[in-house]
Each structure stands twice: as C-alpha cells, then as structure tokens.
C-alpha cells in the first residue's frame, strides 16, 4: 500500500516539475522581449525562483538532499541578484 502511494507521489512531483519548467520557458520569452528593464528583471527573478523550486522537487523525486540544498542556494543568489540589479537601475549603485 505504501509503495503505491510513493509511486503516485513521484508521479505528482514529476508533473509539477514539468509544469514549472514550461512556466519558466514562458518567462524566458518575457526576459527576451521585455518591453522595459523592470519587466525583464521581474521575469528573471521569477525564473530564478522556479529553478530553485524545480531543483527542490527533483531532490524530493530522487531522494537526494543535495538538490534541495542547491535549490535553496539558487533561490538565495537570485534574490541577491534582483536586489543588486534594482539598485543599479535606480542609480544608487
């Protein structure tokens, strides 16, 4: 019984990972097309967060904690990147 639940959960994690990857690809279009630098920055920040979440989901899917750690580090570095670029666009850096 628990093996069946484990397999269903792995399938759900795979579907969520695929959906988030498709969303990230759609945001990459916004990064390329823009219309403004702020729109590009918001899309890039969203892609950073999605990549971190996908890495955490993949770590749960593969039962490896390394991917969870890397996903958290990716999200943290993406946040710092967003802060620095925002300061630069404001002219304060």
N, C-alpha and C positions, 0 to 999 in steps of 0.2 A: 504494500500500500504506500509506504513512504517513498519507494523507488518511483512509483507512478507520479506522485506529487513533485518529486525532484525533477523528473523529466518535463512535466508541464511547466514548472517554474523556469527551467532552462529555455524552453521554447518561448515563454513570455519575455525573458530577458533578451533573447535574440531578436524578437520582433521590435521591442522598444529600441534596441541599438540600431536597427535598420531604419526605423522612423526618424530617430535623431540624426542619423547620418544624412538622410535625404533633406532634413531641415537645414543642416549645416551647408549642404550644397546649394540650397536656395539662398542662403545668406551670403555665400561667396559671390553670387550674382550681384547682390547689393553692394558688396565691397568693390567690385569692379566698376559697376555703373554709377554708383554714387548718388545723387546729384551734389551733395556737399560733403565736406570732410567730416562733419559731425555724424552724418548718416553712415559713412564708411567706418568710423570709429565705433559706433554702436553695434554695427553688424559684426565687426571684428571681435568685439568683446563678447557678443553672443556666441560666435563660433568658438572662442576660447572656452567658454563655459560648457558648451555642448561637447567639445572634445574631452574635457575633463570628466563629464558625466558618462560619456561613452566608454572612457577608459575604466571608470569605476564599475560600470555594468559588465564590461569584459572581464575585469578581475573577479567579479562575483560569478560570472559564467564559467570561467576556467578554474575557480577556486585558488586563485593566486593573489596574495596581498600586495605584491609588487606593483601591479597595475593600479590598485587602489591608491597607493602612495603617489605614484606618478600622476594620476588624475588629479589629486589634490594639489600637487606642486604646479601642474599646468594651470589649474584654475587660479591659484595664488599669483603666479607670474603674469597671467593675463590681466588680473586686476591691477597689478602694479604698472603694467604696460599702459592700460587705459588711463590711469591717473597721470602718468608722465606725458602722454600724448595730449591729454586735455590741458595740462598746464602749458605745454608748448603752443597749442592752438590759441590759448588765451593771451599768450605773450609774456607769461610770468616765468618762463624757464629760459 
